[in-house]
Amino acid sequence: MDLHQLYVFTKVVEHKSFSKAAEDIFLSQSTVSSHIQALERTLNVNLFDRVGREIILTPSGERLYQWALKLLLMKDQAMLDLKEGATELRGMIRIGASSVPGQFMIPKMVKQFRQKYPKATFHINQSSSKNIADKVLNGSVDFGILGEKYDNEKLCYIPLLKEHLVLITSKQSNIVGPVNIQDLLSYPFIMRNSDSGTNSLIEKFLKKNQISKEKMNIVAYTENGQSLIEFVLQDIGIAIISKMAANEYLERNLLTIHEINEFHDERYFYLVYNKNKTQSMLSKLFIEGAREWIN
C-alpha cells in the first residue's frame, strides 16, 4: 500500500468530504478521488458508500482507517527515531478546550510546542467541559483540555494546572473584602451553563453549604466565559469565575476580585484523551509533553 494514499484516505475520513480533504492537504478534488480509487483497486474493496452527496465508511473502510493511523504513526516514529528532520514533522492537531483553557492556556502551549515542531498546525474547538469530554470520546478531537473530570473507562486524564475560583464584581459594586456566600444571595448573579466545569464546582459548593440555586438571584446564564465577564463589567450582576481568567481584567483595573470565605475547593485543568484512539505522532508528542508546554 502507498503511504501517501493512506494519508489522503485518513483526511477524507476525518473531513467526511473529498472536497474538504482536498482543501486541507492542498490537492485537487480529482487527485484525492484518484488516490482513493487506486487504494480501492489495490485492496479490492469499497472503502466508501456514496449515498447522495454524502460518503459513508464501509466496514472495510472502518478497519482500514484504524490500520492507516497505525501505519502512519509508525512512519513518523521511524523518522523521529532516525533523527532526520524531526522538527519537520507536520500535520494537524485537533484540540477541544473549555472556556478558560481555550483562552488562557492553549495559546501558550501552542507557542511552546511550535518552537520545537514549527510545521504543526492546530484546530481549536471551544465548548463546555462536558461537550469536550464527549468530543474526545467520539474522536472528533484528538484530545481535550478542560476543568472537570467525567468518569469513563476510555478517558485518561493528565493534571496540568491547579487553580481556584473567585468572586468578581464591577468597579461600581459596593461589595468589599472577603465575602460569605450567604451574603451574596440577594445580588444579581451571572452564571455559566450547566455543562461547564466552573458551574459544576459552584454547585458542589452551594450543596455543601445547603444552598439551592433557587435561592440565588440569577439574572442570566451564558455559554461563553468572556460574555459572562462583560455582564459583570456592565454592572448587570456578579459572578464566580476562574482566578486565572479574572487576573487579566484585575491587572487592567477593570473589575474587583473577592475571595469567598470557606470556598477552599481547588480544581485542576486536565488534558484528557481517549486511550482507544490511535494518535498521530504530533498529537502523541503534545500529550506526552503537555506539562512542558504549559510551563
C-alpha positions in Angstrom: 0.0 0.0 0.0 1.1 3.5 -0.8 1.5 5.5 2.5 0.5 8.8 0.7 -2.7 7.2 -0.4 -3.4 6.1 3.1 -2.7 9.6 4.4 -5.2 11.0 1.8 -7.7 8.4 2.8 -7.5 9.4 6.5 -8.1 13.0 5.6 -11.3 12.1 3.7 -12.5 10.1 6.7 -11.8 12.9 9.1 -13.4 15.6 7.0 -16.2 13.3 5.7 -15.7 15.0 2.4 -13.5 14.7 -0.7 -13.5 18.4 -1.3 -12.7 19.4 2.3 -9.9 16.8 2.4 -8.5 18.2 -0.8 -8.5 21.8 0.6 -6.8 20.6 3.8 -3.9 18.9 2.0 -3.6 21.2 -1.0 -4.6 18.7 -3.7 -7.4 18.9 -6.3 -10.6 17.0 -5.6 -9.9 14.9 -8.7 -6.5 13.9 -7.3 -8.0 12.9 -4.0 -10.6 10.8 -5.8 -7.9 9.1 -7.9 -5.9 8.2 -4.7 -9.0 6.6 -3.1 -9.9 4.7 -6.3 -6.3 3.4 -6.6 -6.4 2.3 -3.0 -9.7 0.5 -3.5 -8.3 -1.3 -6.6 -5.2 -2.3 -4.7 -7.2 -3.7 -1.8 -10.2 -4.9 -4.0 -12.7 -3.5 -1.5 -15.0 -0.5 -1.4 -13.9 2.0 1.2 -16.9 4.4 1.0 -20.5 4.1 0.2 -21.8 7.1 -1.8 -25.3 8.0 -0.6 -26.4 11.0 -2.5 -23.9 13.7 -1.7 -22.7 12.0 1.5 -19.9 9.5 1.8 -20.1 6.8 4.5 -17.3 4.4 5.5 -17.9 0.8 4.7 -17.0 -1.8 7.3 -13.8 -2.4 5.3 -13.1 1.3 5.3 -13.5 1.5 9.1 -11.0 -1.3 9.6 -8.5 0.3 7.1 -8.8 3.6 8.9 -7.5 2.1 12.1 -4.7 0.4 10.3 -3.8 3.5 8.4 -3.5 5.5 11.6 -1.1 2.9 13.0 1.0 2.7 9.8 1.3 6.5 9.5 2.2 6.7 13.2 5.0 4.1 12.7 6.3 6.1 9.7 6.5 9.2 11.9 8.1 7.2 14.7 10.7 5.9 12.3 11.6 9.4 11.1 11.9 10.6 14.7 14.0 7.6 15.7 16.4 8.2 12.9 16.6 11.9 13.9 16.3 13.0 10.3 14.2 16.1 10.2 12.4 15.5 13.5 11.4 19.2 13.5 9.9 18.7 10.1 7.0 16.6 11.5 3.9 18.2 10.2 0.2 17.8 10.5 -3.0 19.0 12.2 -3.6 18.6 15.9 -7.3 18.9 16.8 -7.8 20.2 20.4 -11.1 20.6 22.3 -11.0 23.2 25.0 -13.3 24.5 27.7 -13.5 28.3 28.1 -10.6 29.1 30.4 -8.0 26.7 28.9 -9.1 27.8 25.4 -8.4 31.5 26.2 -5.5 31.4 28.7 -3.7 28.0 28.4 -3.7 26.7 24.9 -2.2 29.8 23.2 0.8 29.5 25.4 1.0 25.7 24.9 0.8 26.0 21.1 3.5 28.6 21.1 5.9 26.4 23.2 5.1 23.3 21.0 5.6 25.1 17.7 9.0 26.3 18.8 10.0 22.7 18.7 7.7 21.5 15.9 7.1 24.5 13.7 5.2 22.6 11.0 2.4 21.7 13.3 -1.0 23.4 12.8 -3.9 23.4 15.2 -7.7 23.4 15.1 -9.2 24.5 18.4 -12.8 23.6 19.2 -14.0 25.5 22.2 -17.1 24.4 24.1 -18.2 23.4 27.6 -16.2 20.8 29.6 -18.9 18.2 29.1 -19.1 18.7 25.4 -15.3 18.5 25.1 -15.3 15.1 27.0 -17.9 13.9 24.6 -15.9 15.0 21.6 -12.8 13.1 22.9 -14.9 10.0 23.3 -16.4 10.2 19.7 -13.0 11.0 18.2 -13.9 14.4 16.7 -10.9 15.9 18.5 -7.5 14.3 19.3 -7.7 15.3 23.0 -9.2 17.9 25.2 -8.2 20.4 27.9 -10.9 21.0 30.5 -11.6 21.8 34.1 -13.7 18.8 35.1 -13.3 15.0 35.2 -16.0 12.8 33.8 -15.8 9.1 34.7 -15.4 6.8 31.7 -13.1 3.9 31.3 -12.0 5.1 27.9 -10.8 8.5 29.2 -7.3 9.2 30.6 -6.6 12.4 32.4 -3.3 14.3 32.9 -3.4 17.0 35.5 -1.8 20.2 34.1 -2.5 23.2 36.4 -4.2 23.8 39.8 -6.3 26.9 40.5 -9.4 28.1 42.3 -12.5 30.3 41.8 -13.1 33.8 43.0 -16.0 36.3 43.0 -15.8 39.2 40.5 -17.7 42.4 40.7 -17.7 45.6 38.7 -15.8 48.7 40.0 -19.2 50.2 40.8 -20.2 47.4 43.2 -20.5 48.1 47.0 -19.2 44.7 47.9 -15.9 44.8 49.9 -13.4 42.4 51.3 -13.7 38.6 51.6 -17.4 37.6 51.3 -19.6 34.8 52.7 -21.7 33.1 50.1 -24.9 33.7 52.1 -24.3 37.4 52.0 -24.4 37.3 48.2 -27.7 35.7 47.6 -29.6 39.0 47.2 -27.2 40.2 44.5 -27.9 39.6 40.8 -25.8 36.6 39.6 -24.5 35.8 36.2 -23.9 32.0 35.7 -22.3 29.7 33.2 -24.3 26.9 31.6 -24.7 23.7 33.5 -22.1 21.7 31.4 -19.2 24.0 32.4 -16.6 22.9 34.9 -16.9 26.2 36.7 -20.6 25.7 37.2 -20.1 22.2 38.5 -17.7 23.4 41.2 -20.1 26.2 42.2 -23.0 23.7 42.5 -20.9 21.5 44.7 -20.0 24.5 47.0 -23.7 25.5 47.2 -24.7 22.0 48.1 -22.0 21.8 50.8 -23.5 25.0 52.3 -27.1 23.7 51.9 -28.0 26.4 49.5 -30.2 25.7 46.5 -29.8 27.6 43.3 -33.4 28.7 43.6 -32.3 31.0 46.5 -29.9 32.8 44.2 -30.9 35.9 42.2 -29.7 34.6 38.8 -30.4 37.1 36.1 -28.6 35.5 33.2 -27.0 32.3 32.0 -24.3 32.3 29.3 -22.4 29.8 27.3 -19.3 32.0 27.0 -16.8 33.0 29.7 -16.0 36.3 28.1 -19.6 37.2 27.7 -20.1 36.5 31.4 -17.3 38.9 32.3 -18.8 41.5 30.0 -22.1 41.3 32.0 -20.1 41.9 35.2 -18.2 44.8 33.7 -21.5 46.4 32.7 -22.6 46.0 36.4 -25.5 43.8 35.5 -24.5 41.2 38.0 -21.7 39.5 39.9 -20.1 36.1 39.0 -17.8 33.4 40.2 -15.1 32.5 37.8 -11.6 31.1 37.4 -8.9 33.3 39.1 -6.8 32.8 36.0 -9.4 34.4 33.9 -10.1 37.2 36.4 -6.5 38.2 36.8 -6.2 39.7 33.3 -9.0 42.1 34.0 -7.8 42.9 37.5 -4.4 43.9 36.1 -6.2 46.3 33.8 -8.2 47.7 36.8 -11.5 46.8 35.1 -13.0 44.7 37.9 -12.6 43.7 41.5 -11.8 40.2 42.8 -13.0 38.9 46.2 -12.1 35.7 47.9 -15.1 33.7 49.1 -14.9 32.5 52.8 -14.9 28.7 53.2 -14.6 28.3 49.4 -11.2 26.5 49.5 -12.0 23.9 46.8 -9.3 23.9 44.2 -9.5 22.3 40.8 -7.2 21.1 38.2 -7.2 21.7 34.5 -6.7 18.4 32.8 -5.6 17.1 29.4 -7.9 14.2 28.5 -7.5 11.7 25.7 -9.2 8.5 24.6 -7.0 5.6 25.3 -8.6 3.6 22.4 -7.8 6.3 19.8 -4.6 5.9 17.8 -2.9 9.3 17.9 -0.8 10.9 15.2 2.9 11.3 16.1 2.4 15.1 16.6 -0.6 14.6 18.9 1.3 11.9 20.8 4.2 14.3 21.3 1.9 17.0 22.5 0.2 14.7 25.0 3.4 13.3 26.3 5.0 16.7 26.8 1.8 18.5 28.0 3.2 19.7 31.3 6.3 21.0 29.4 4.2 23.1 27.0 2.3 24.8 29.9 5.5 26.0 31.7 
